[in-house]
C-alpha cells in the first residue's frame, strides 16, 4: 500500500463513502432526510427553481449545455506527490458517487459514530438544491506520466500558448483536475467543491479556486441575456443548447478526436480577466458603446435594430465611418470575423476584494467556455489583439481541461480514462 493510499484509508476518509454507499436516498445521523430543503426531481420548466434538481447521469456532463445557473464555485486541484494511479482511479469513483448524491439533494454520506468526522461538512443543510451541477475536467499535466496516462492524452489538450493582453499569475494558472459547481445558491456550489476536495485529502490538494456571482452568458433560449460588470448585455450571440447542430459542430468532441474516451465530452477554457472598473466608469457613454459595438441599455448593435438583430458590419455611420467601429469587441469576436468559429460561453462575474495598494476593485470576468477544440479559443483570442476593450481588461489567470462525457447509472468518472 502506498503512503497516499494509507492516508486515504484513515477513518476520516473511508467512512465518508462507506456511509454514502449505505445511505441510499438516506438520512444522516440526526434525522436529516437530505441536506437540501425540498430535494426531489422536478421538470426542467416548472416548479420552484430552488427545489429543482438536474440529472447527474446522461450522455454529456451536466453544467455545459445546462441552463446557466446564477452562481459558480470553480476549483483547480493537483494530485499530491506520492499518489499513484490506483489512488486517482479510486478517487474519481468516489467523487462520482458523492457528486451524484449532492446534485440529487442528498448528504455526501452517513457516519453514525460520534467519534468520526461527519461525512458531510454540513454548511448546506437546509439550503435549496437550486439546480446544482458538478462538472469534472482533466488538465494537460494529469497526463505527464505519473499515472500511466500519457497514451490517453488528447492531442488537442495542451497548455494555451502566449496570448494577447495577458500577464498570468501562476497561482491562478493550470491544474491537474478541475471541478465546476454551478447552482442558484452560492453556498450549495461552494459546498460541492469543498466536499469533493475533502474526500480527496491525501490524493489531491487545492491549487486555486474562484467564486462567481451573476452569470454572464445565456446558454438556452429560455434565458434572458444577463449583464457583465461593464454594464452591457453579455452573450447575446452565444450558442444555445437547443442549437444541436452548432453544439455538435463547435462544442461536443466527436469522431475527430484521437481519444475515444473523450468523445461526447468537451474542452473547457477558463480565463480570469480583471476589469479596471474605475477606468471604465470614467469613460463617457458613447465611447463605451463604441468599444463594445452595442447600445448599452438595449443591447442592440450599433448598426441598428434590436438586441437580437444580426450586426451589419458593412453599415456606415452618419459620419461615413463604420457604424460598428473596426476595433469594437463585437466585431472582432464575431464568428463572421473568425471564419465561422464559435464557442459556448458560460462565464461569471467575480470580485477578490480591494487592491490594498491602489484602493481599486479587484474584480472582473471569470470567463469559462466549452468547445470541441481549444484551437477555437486561441483563434478568437488572437483576433482580439486589437480589441478596444483591451484598454480596460487584462487576463491574469488561465487553464484548459478536457471534460469527459457524462456517465450512465452504474458508471464512474475515470472509467474510460483507465479502461
Residue, then its C-alpha position, 0 to 999 in steps of 0.5 A: x500500500x502506498x503512503x497516499x493510499x494509507x492516508x486515504x484509508x484513515x477513518x476520516x476518509x473511508x467512512x465518508x463513502x462507506x456511509x454514502x454507499x449505505x445511505x441510499x436516498x438516506x438520512x444522516x445521523x440526526x434525522x436529516x432526510x437530505x441536506x437540501x430543503x425540498x430535494x426531489x426531481x422536478x421538470x426542467x420548466x416548472x416548479x420552484x427553481x430552488x427545489x429543482x434538481x438536474x440529472x447527474x447521469x446522461x450522455x454529456x456532463x451536466x453544467x455545459x449545455x445546462x441552463x446557466x445557473x446564477x452562481x459558480x464555485x470553480x476549483x483547480x486541484x493537483x494530485x499530491x506527490x506520492x499518489x499513484x494511479x490506483x489512488x486517482x482511479x479510486x478517487x474519481x469513483x468516489x467523487x462520482x458517487x458523492x457528486x451524484x448524491x449532492x446534485x440529487x439533494x442528498x448528504x455526501x454520506x452517513x457516519x453514525x459514530x460520534x467519534x468520526x468526522x461527519x461525512x458531510x461538512x454540513x454548511x448546506x443543510x437546509x439550503x435549496x438544491x437550486x439546480x446544482x451541477x458538478x462538472x469534472x475536467x482533466x488538465x494537460x499535466x494529469x497526463x505527464x506520466x505519473x499515472x500511466x496516462x500519457x497514451x490517453x492524452x488528447x492531442x488537442x489538450x495542451x497548455x494555451x500558448x502566449x496570448x494577447x493582453x495577458x500577464x498570468x499569475x501562476x497561482x491562478x494558472x493550470x491544474x491537474x483536475x478541475x471541478x465546476x459547481x454551478x447552482x442558484x445558491x452560492x453556498x450549495x456550489x461552494x459546498x460541492x467543491x469543498x466536499x469533493x476536495x475533502x474526500x480527496x485529502x491525501x490524493x489531491x490538494x487545492x491549487x486555486x479556486x474562484x467564486x462567481x456571482x451573476x452569470x454572464x452568458x445565456x446558454x438556452x433560449x429560455x434565458x434572458x441575456x444577463x449583464x457583465x460588470x461593464x454594464x452591457x448585455x453579455x452573450x447575446x450571440x452565444x450558442x444555445x443548447x437547443x442549437x444541436x447542430x452548432x453544439x455538435x459542430x463547435x462544442x461536443x468532441x466527436x469522431x475527430x478526436x484521437x481519444x475515444x474516451x473523450x468523445x461526447x465530452x468537451x474542452x473547457x477554457x477558463x480565463x480570469x480577466x480583471x476589469x479596471x472598473x474605475x477606468x471604465x466608469x470614467x469613460x463617457x457613454x458613447x465611447x463605451x458603446x463604441x468599444x463594445x459595438x452595442x447600445x448599452x441599455x438595449x443591447x442592440x448593435x450599433x448598426x441598428x435594430x434590436x438586441x437580437x438583430x444580426x450586426x451589419x458590419x458593412x453599415x456606415x455611420x452618419x459620419x461615413x465611418x463604420x457604424x460598428x467601429x473596426x476595433x469594437x469587441x463585437x466585431x472582432x469576436x464575431x464568428x463572421x470575423x473568425x471564419x465561422x468559429x464559435x464557442x459556448x460561453x458560460x462565464x461569471x462575474x467575480x470580485x477578490x476584494x480591494x487592491x490594498x495598494x491602489x484602493x481599486x476593485x479587484x474584480x472582473x470576468x471569470x470567463x469559462x467556455x466549452x468547445x470541441x477544440x481549444x484551437x477555437x479559443x486561441x483563434x478568437x483570442x488572437x483576433x482580439x489583439x486589437x480589441x478596444x476593450x483591451x484598454x480596460x481588461x487584462x487576463x491574469x489567470x488561465x487553464x484548459x481541461x478536457x471534460x469527459x462525457x457524462x456517465x450512465x447509472x452504474x458508471x464512474x468518472x475515470x472509467x474510460x480514462x483507465x479502461 
